[in-house]
Every structure is written in structure tokens, then in C-alpha cells.
Amino acid sequence: MRLSDILREDLILVGLRARTQHEASEALLRLAVEKGDLPEDLRSVALQAVRDREGAMPTGVEAGVAIPHGVVEGLDEILAVLGLAPEGVAYGAADGIPASIIILLLVPPNLLQLHVRTLGGIARLLNDEPFRDTLRGAPTPGEAYRLITRAESGDPVPSHHAPSR
């Protein structure tokens, strides 16, 4: 499963400002609730699931990327919310680089195998340094989403210095 299959433009937060990973998760969950993708009564459950996962093992995956995630009973499908944090947020990555690309994933218990494949697809996508640099510079959620769909379709992504079409 590709990131663009579970992410929408309105679930992207450009200019995320957070001092801690918990603040970042709260901001991304708030956006999911505002957009109607996460029921309000599941917000605290989702936050605790993400915190529990962080407590077990850091979700910073190096190169300025973090993929905080948790299993949430009551969801029907995998939910992704993307935050672009220009100042970075410490997520305990082995390389020590604060995460400026944060993809929060919430997973229903019955979709754990799909979740593992989704994580693999996201990791492959974000393994490309020029793509990461370009995504970090996306000025709007729409541009960030277009960059993701373009990269996932195999089209070359313009460098962050080139104007997008």
C-alpha cells in the first residue's frame, strides 16, 4: 500500500511547530479529528497507543524522518497524517537528527499485516534524499501531496530549487 492510498491533502500539516514528539502527535491527531477521520472519543486512546509505542522503541527512522504509530481499536482503516516540521522534533533516531517529516499512522488491530507492508512502502519512498529535501520544502499541503503521488508513480520529482509545474 502506498502512502497516497491512506493520506489526503487535508491530512497534511505544513509548518508543524512542536517542541516534543508528544506535542507533534497531539497536533497531528487534532487535525485527524478536525477532518473527521478520527472520532473525538478515540483521540486519547490513539495518543496513548502512539506514546506506548514510542516508549517501547523510538520511531525516528533517521535522516530527519519519524513514523510514530499505534494500534487503535475502533478504527476501520489505516489512518495517516503527515506533518512537516521545519524546526524538527526529536524522535530518538539513531543518527540524532530531529524529524522534519513526521508520518503518524494509526492502525486497526485487524490490519497489522497491511500496516507492515505500508511501513515498508513509506520507508522506500522516504529513502530518497532528494525527494525528502523537496518534500520538506513543500509550501502547501497540496504541493506536498502532489510530490508524494508523483514520486510513488515513478515520475521524477523536481528538486526543491526548481518550481513545480
C-alpha positions in Angstrom: 0.0 0.0 0.0 1.3 3.4 -0.9 1.3 6.5 1.4 -1.0 8.3 -1.1 -3.6 5.5 -0.7 -4.1 6.4 3.0 -3.2 10.1 3.1 -5.1 13.0 1.7 -4.1 16.6 1.1 -6.2 17.8 4.1 -4.4 15.5 6.4 -1.1 17.2 5.8 0.1 19.9 8.2 2.8 22.2 6.7 4.7 24.3 9.3 4.2 22.0 12.2 5.5 23.6 15.4 6.2 21.3 18.3 8.8 21.1 20.9 8.3 17.4 21.7 7.2 14.3 19.9 4.1 14.2 22.1 3.2 17.8 21.0 3.7 16.7 17.4 1.5 13.7 17.8 -1.2 15.8 19.6 -1.2 18.3 16.7 -1.5 15.6 14.0 -4.3 13.8 15.9 -6.1 17.1 16.4 -6.0 17.5 12.6 -7.4 14.0 12.1 -10.2 14.7 14.5 -11.0 18.1 12.8 -11.2 16.5 9.4 -13.5 13.7 10.7 -11.1 10.8 10.2 -10.6 10.1 13.9 -13.6 10.2 16.2 -13.1 12.5 19.1 -13.7 9.7 21.6 -10.7 7.8 20.1 -8.2 10.7 20.3 -6.9 10.0 23.8 -6.8 6.2 23.0 -4.8 6.9 19.8 -2.4 9.3 21.7 -1.8 6.7 24.3 -1.2 4.0 21.7 1.4 6.2 20.0 3.0 7.1 23.3 3.2 3.4 24.3 4.9 2.6 21.0 7.3 5.4 21.5 8.1 4.2 25.0 8.9 0.7 23.7 11.1 1.8 20.8 11.8 5.2 19.2 10.1 5.8 15.9 12.7 8.2 14.5 14.0 6.3 11.4 17.0 8.6 10.7 17.6 11.2 8.0 15.0 13.6 9.6 12.1 11.2 9.3 9.8 9.8 12.1 6.9 7.4 11.7 5.1 7.4 15.1 2.3 4.8 15.0 0.0 2.8 17.2 -2.8 0.2 17.1 -6.2 1.6 17.8 -9.3 -0.5 18.5 -12.3 1.1 16.9 -10.7 2.3 13.6 -12.0 0.7 10.3 -8.9 1.5 8.2 -5.3 2.7 8.5 -5.1 6.5 9.0 -2.1 8.6 8.0 -1.4 12.2 8.9 1.7 14.0 7.7 3.4 16.8 9.5 6.3 18.9 8.0 8.2 20.4 10.9 10.8 23.0 9.7 12.5 23.2 13.1 12.5 19.4 13.6 11.3 17.4 16.5 13.5 14.9 18.5 12.2 11.3 17.9 15.2 9.4 19.2 16.6 8.4 15.8 19.9 6.6 15.9 21.6 9.4 13.8 20.3 12.1 16.3 18.7 14.2 13.5 15.4 15.8 14.6 12.5 14.7 12.4 11.2 17.3 10.0 9.0 14.8 8.2 6.6 13.1 10.6 4.1 10.5 9.4 1.7 9.5 12.1 0.0 6.1 11.4 -3.0 4.7 13.3 -3.8 1.1 12.6 -6.9 -1.1 13.4 -5.9 -4.4 15.1 -7.2 -6.4 12.1 -4.9 -4.7 9.6 -1.5 -5.2 11.2 -0.1 -7.2 8.2 -1.1 -4.4 5.8 0.4 -1.9 8.3 3.8 -3.7 8.0 3.7 -3.5 4.2 2.6 0.1 4.4 5.6 0.9 6.6 7.9 -0.7 4.0 6.4 1.4 1.2 6.8 4.6 3.2 10.4 3.7 4.1 11.2 3.1 0.4 9.6 6.4 -0.6 11.5 8.3 2.1 14.8 6.6 1.4 15.4 9.0 -1.5 17.3 12.0 -0.2 16.4 14.5 -3.0 12.7 13.6 -2.5 12.9 14.1 1.3 14.6 17.5 0.7 11.9 18.5 -1.8 9.1 17.4 0.4 10.5 19.3 3.4 10.3 22.5 1.2 6.7 22.0 0.1 4.9 25.3 0.8 1.4 23.9 1.0 -0.4 20.6 1.8 -1.5 20.3 -1.9 2.1 20.6 -3.1 3.3 18.0 -0.5 0.6 15.6 -1.6 1.4 16.1 -5.3 5.1 15.4 -4.6 4.2 12.2 -2.9 1.8 10.9 -5.6 4.4 11.9 -8.3 7.2 10.1 -6.5 5.0 7.0 -5.9 4.1 6.8 -9.6 7.7 6.8 -10.6 7.8 10.3 -12.1 10.9 12.3 -11.3 10.2 14.9 -8.6 11.7 18.3 -9.2 14.4 19.4 -6.8 13.3 21.8 -4.1 15.0 24.6 -6.0 13.0 24.1 -9.2 9.5 25.5 -9.5 6.9 22.7 -9.7 4.5 22.5 -12.6 
